[in-house]
Amino acid sequence: MCLKKNIYKVFYLPFILSLFFLNHCGGGQLLFGGSELPLVPSEEETDFDDPNPSENSDDENNESEEEVEPQPGPEPDPDEDGIPDAVPSDHFIDELVQWTPGENAGFGENELPQIIMGPPQGNGEITGGLDVLSLGMGGEIIVKSETPVLNGEGIDFIVFENAFFEGGDPDKPFMEMGEVSVSQNGEAFVSFPCNQQTGVGCAGINPVYANSEKNNIDPLDPETAGGDPFDLEDLDLEWIQYVKIRDVSGNGCQPVCFNGFDLDAIAFIYQ
């Protein structure tokens, strides 16, 4: 009896202890009789995580790294009248395109192009303003508004020169006239009829009252600003972007001529 107990202790007890130890202290496998006996897995092995986490994470990273190309929006409908789009701009000259000086030109040249841009600096009926560019006898200038000037109701733009009345007498005007032409593309110009003897239809006839530094007269108001108004309706044009002024004072100076047409500013009312 004692011998059997001793044999049991020697042969079976270590085996049972081994099973107990492996089962409670970690996973593994036990070779028994040439075969592998699976043991109870540990808590770490019972976690049901994805068996291939690295592959899935790579797929997710690839998806996140793929750039989504923006889809183009609908094309804007072209303007039925062919009028260029408006751009940020004031109501005055934006660009000096070309200046061809005539005889005795040059007054104000050192301040180009700023001297002809912005609102007028009129000096009223007694004396002409000095914030001007003299074109010279027969001189010519082309300017541009970045935003199209539209054919609105009534007057569409005003040309400001520095005409005045001698001694304030309207019967004694001092005029250096200019012929005004307009264009949509800067190449083909259409002229407003200009009577070089009487000044009717020309620029440089009326004194300028609006002065942004001295008064609050609105330079866009043809009734109070002074200057010479023009209406695109007279030329059957719906819009323009270019204005050309050509001095014609040599054919009708009253009473004398000095430096030709003096451009102060141009105000574009409808844009």
GIKAKA-V549272 format. One record per residue. RES is the residue in one small letter. SS is DSSP state (2 for helix, 1 for strand, 0 for the rest). PSI is psi in whole degrees, 0 to 359 (NA if undefined). OMEGA is omega in whole degrees, 0 to 359 (999 if undefined). Layout:
res=RES ss=SS psi=PSI omega=OMEGA
res=RES ss=SS psi=PSI omega=OMEGA
//
This chain:
res=m ss=0 psi=315 omega=179
res=c ss=2 psi=326 omega=180
res=l ss=2 psi=318 omega=179
res=k ss=2 psi=317 omega=179
res=k ss=2 psi=320 omega=180
res=n ss=2 psi=319 omega=177
res=i ss=2 psi=318 omega=178
res=y ss=2 psi=315 omega=180
res=k ss=2 psi=321 omega=185
res=v ss=2 psi=318 omega=188
res=f ss=2 psi=320 omega=188
res=y ss=2 psi=325 omega=184
res=l ss=2 psi=316 omega=177
res=p ss=2 psi=323 omega=180
res=f ss=2 psi=317 omega=180
res=i ss=2 psi=319 omega=179
res=l ss=2 psi=323 omega=179
res=s ss=2 psi=316 omega=178
res=l ss=2 psi=316 omega=181
res=f ss=2 psi=318 omega=181
res=f ss=2 psi=314 omega=182
res=l ss=2 psi=325 omega=183
res=n ss=2 psi=328 omega=185
res=h ss=2 psi=351 omega=186
res=c ss=2 psi=15 omega=177
res=g ss=0 psi=160 omega=179
res=g ss=0 psi=175 omega=177
res=g ss=0 psi=186 omega=179
res=q ss=1 psi=148 omega=182
res=l ss=1 psi=125 omega=178
res=l ss=1 psi=129 omega=180
res=f ss=1 psi=116 omega=177
res=g ss=0 psi=34 omega=178
res=g ss=0 psi=358 omega=179
res=s ss=1 psi=159 omega=181
res=e ss=1 psi=126 omega=177
res=l ss=1 psi=117 omega=178
res=p ss=1 psi=136 omega=178
res=l ss=0 psi=168 omega=181
res=v ss=0 psi=126 omega=182
res=p ss=0 psi=157 omega=178
res=s ss=0 psi=174 omega=180
res=e ss=0 psi=326 omega=179
res=e ss=0 psi=325 omega=182
res=e ss=0 psi=343 omega=180
res=t ss=0 psi=356 omega=177
res=d ss=0 psi=127 omega=187
res=f ss=0 psi=48 omega=175
res=d ss=0 psi=161 omega=178
res=d ss=0 psi=128 omega=182
res=p ss=0 psi=340 omega=180
res=n ss=0 psi=64 omega=184
res=p ss=2 psi=327 omega=183
res=s ss=2 psi=322 omega=180
res=e ss=2 psi=316 omega=180
res=n ss=2 psi=319 omega=181
res=s ss=2 psi=324 omega=178
res=d ss=2 psi=320 omega=179
res=d ss=2 psi=318 omega=181
res=e ss=2 psi=320 omega=179
res=n ss=2 psi=320 omega=180
res=n ss=2 psi=320 omega=180
res=e ss=2 psi=320 omega=182
res=s ss=2 psi=331 omega=181
res=e ss=2 psi=343 omega=180
res=e ss=0 psi=124 omega=179
res=e ss=0 psi=135 omega=178
res=v ss=0 psi=117 omega=181
res=e ss=0 psi=129 omega=179
res=p ss=0 psi=141 omega=179
res=q ss=0 psi=132 omega=180
res=p ss=0 psi=140 omega=179
res=g ss=0 psi=178 omega=180
res=p ss=0 psi=144 omega=178
res=e ss=0 psi=136 omega=178
res=p ss=0 psi=145 omega=179
res=d ss=0 psi=133 omega=179
res=p ss=0 psi=150 omega=178
res=d ss=0 psi=129 omega=183
res=e ss=0 psi=329 omega=181
res=d ss=0 psi=0 omega=180
res=g ss=0 psi=19 omega=181
res=i ss=0 psi=128 omega=178
res=p ss=0 psi=155 omega=180
res=d ss=0 psi=148 omega=176
res=a ss=0 psi=148 omega=177
res=v ss=0 psi=162 omega=178
res=p ss=0 psi=122 omega=184
res=s ss=0 psi=155 omega=173
res=d ss=0 psi=192 omega=184
res=h ss=0 psi=25 omega=184
res=f ss=0 psi=184 omega=183
res=i ss=0 psi=134 omega=178
res=d ss=0 psi=332 omega=186
res=e ss=1 psi=135 omega=169
res=l ss=1 psi=111 omega=184
res=v ss=1 psi=314 omega=184
res=q ss=1 psi=140 omega=174
res=w ss=1 psi=123 omega=178
res=t ss=1 psi=98 omega=185
res=p ss=0 psi=146 omega=176
res=g ss=0 psi=191 omega=180
res=e ss=1 psi=135 omega=181
res=n ss=0 psi=16 omega=178
res=a ss=0 psi=169 omega=171
res=g ss=0 psi=338 omega=179
res=f ss=0 psi=125 omega=181
res=g ss=0 psi=356 omega=184
res=e ss=2 psi=324 omega=183
res=n ss=2 psi=345 omega=182
res=e ss=2 psi=13 omega=176
res=l ss=0 psi=149 omega=355
res=p ss=0 psi=357 omega=187
res=q ss=2 psi=329 omega=186
res=i ss=2 psi=336 omega=179
res=i ss=2 psi=358 omega=180
res=m ss=0 psi=162 omega=180
res=g ss=0 psi=184 omega=184
res=p ss=0 psi=163 omega=182
res=p ss=0 psi=157 omega=176
res=q ss=1 psi=62 omega=184
res=g ss=0 psi=159 omega=181
res=n ss=0 psi=13 omega=174
res=g ss=0 psi=201 omega=189
res=e ss=0 psi=339 omega=189
res=i ss=0 psi=314 omega=180
res=t ss=0 psi=150 omega=179
res=g ss=0 psi=151 omega=177
res=g ss=0 psi=158 omega=182
res=l ss=0 psi=1 omega=178
res=d ss=0 psi=67 omega=189
res=v ss=0 psi=164 omega=170
res=l ss=1 psi=124 omega=178
res=s ss=1 psi=123 omega=181
res=l ss=0 psi=338 omega=185
res=g ss=0 psi=164 omega=181
res=m ss=1 psi=116 omega=182
res=g ss=0 psi=4 omega=179
res=g ss=0 psi=165 omega=186
res=e ss=1 psi=146 omega=178
res=i ss=1 psi=144 omega=176
res=i ss=1 psi=129 omega=179
res=v ss=1 psi=166 omega=185
res=k ss=1 psi=146 omega=168
res=s ss=1 psi=123 omega=181
res=e ss=1 psi=324 omega=175
res=t ss=1 psi=131 omega=181
res=p ss=1 psi=141 omega=175
res=v ss=1 psi=123 omega=189
res=l ss=1 psi=157 omega=174
res=n ss=0 psi=96 omega=182
res=g ss=0 psi=204 omega=181
res=e ss=0 psi=113 omega=180
res=g ss=0 psi=219 omega=185
res=i ss=0 psi=136 omega=183
res=d ss=0 psi=331 omega=175
res=f ss=1 psi=159 omega=183
res=i ss=1 psi=131 omega=175
res=v ss=1 psi=128 omega=181
res=f ss=1 psi=121 omega=174
res=e ss=0 psi=213 omega=177
res=n ss=0 psi=40 omega=177
res=a ss=1 psi=155 omega=177
res=f ss=1 psi=173 omega=178
res=f ss=1 psi=127 omega=179
res=e ss=2 psi=123 omega=181
res=g ss=2 psi=14 omega=181
res=g ss=2 psi=11 omega=182
res=d ss=0 psi=115 omega=180
res=p ss=0 psi=341 omega=179
res=d ss=0 psi=356 omega=179
res=k ss=0 psi=66 omega=181
res=p ss=1 psi=146 omega=171
res=f ss=1 psi=116 omega=186
res=m ss=1 psi=135 omega=169
res=e ss=0 psi=100 omega=195
res=m ss=0 psi=158 omega=176
res=g ss=1 psi=142 omega=174
res=e ss=1 psi=131 omega=184
res=v ss=1 psi=128 omega=176
res=s ss=1 psi=155 omega=182
res=v ss=1 psi=161 omega=183
res=s ss=1 psi=154 omega=174
res=q ss=0 psi=332 omega=185
res=n ss=0 psi=359 omega=179
res=g ss=0 psi=5 omega=181
res=e ss=0 psi=309 omega=180
res=a ss=0 psi=113 omega=183
res=f ss=1 psi=146 omega=174
res=v ss=1 psi=132 omega=186
res=s ss=1 psi=144 omega=169
res=f ss=0 psi=139 omega=178
res=p ss=0 psi=129 omega=183
res=c ss=0 psi=114 omega=178
res=n ss=0 psi=106 omega=187
res=q ss=0 psi=351 omega=178
res=q ss=0 psi=320 omega=183
res=t ss=0 psi=339 omega=182
res=g ss=0 psi=354 omega=181
res=v ss=0 psi=128 omega=179
res=g ss=0 psi=359 omega=180
res=c ss=0 psi=166 omega=170
res=a ss=1 psi=158 omega=180
res=g ss=0 psi=25 omega=184
res=i ss=0 psi=316 omega=188
res=n ss=0 psi=143 omega=175
res=p ss=1 psi=161 omega=181
res=v ss=1 psi=126 omega=182
res=y ss=0 psi=328 omega=182
res=a ss=0 psi=133 omega=178
res=n ss=1 psi=111 omega=186
res=s ss=0 psi=344 omega=181
res=e ss=0 psi=345 omega=186
res=k ss=0 psi=339 omega=181
res=n ss=0 psi=177 omega=182
res=n ss=0 psi=21 omega=179
res=i ss=0 psi=131 omega=182
res=d ss=0 psi=118 omega=180
res=p ss=0 psi=351 omega=178
res=l ss=0 psi=3 omega=181
res=d ss=0 psi=106 omega=182
res=p ss=0 psi=338 omega=183
res=e ss=0 psi=333 omega=186
res=t ss=0 psi=339 omega=188
res=a ss=0 psi=335 omega=188
res=g ss=1 psi=195 omega=182
res=g ss=0 psi=188 omega=186
res=d ss=1 psi=117 omega=186
res=p ss=1 psi=151 omega=178
res=f ss=1 psi=143 omega=183
res=d ss=0 psi=121 omega=180
res=l ss=2 psi=340 omega=178
res=e ss=2 psi=331 omega=180
res=d ss=2 psi=337 omega=179
res=l ss=2 psi=6 omega=181
res=d ss=0 psi=44 omega=178
res=l ss=0 psi=139 omega=180
res=e ss=0 psi=336 omega=180
res=w ss=1 psi=160 omega=176
res=i ss=1 psi=169 omega=171
res=q ss=1 psi=345 omega=184
res=y ss=1 psi=142 omega=175
res=v ss=1 psi=132 omega=176
res=k ss=1 psi=134 omega=177
res=i ss=1 psi=128 omega=179
res=r ss=1 psi=126 omega=180
res=d ss=1 psi=129 omega=176
res=v ss=0 psi=18 omega=185
res=s ss=2 psi=338 omega=179
res=g ss=2 psi=342 omega=180
res=n ss=2 psi=2 omega=182
res=g ss=0 psi=42 omega=179
res=c ss=0 psi=140 omega=179
res=q ss=1 psi=112 omega=359
res=p ss=0 psi=335 omega=180
res=v ss=0 psi=169 omega=179
res=c ss=0 psi=145 omega=180
res=f ss=0 psi=282 omega=186
res=n ss=0 psi=15 omega=182
res=g ss=0 psi=192 omega=182
res=f ss=0 psi=133 omega=179
res=d ss=1 psi=110 omega=182
res=l ss=1 psi=123 omega=175
res=d ss=0 psi=305 omega=183
res=a ss=1 psi=169 omega=170
res=i ss=1 psi=130 omega=178
res=a ss=1 psi=125 omega=178
res=f ss=1 psi=113 omega=189
res=i ss=0 psi=310 omega=184
res=y ss=0 psi=117 omega=178
res=q ss=0 psi=NA omega=999
//
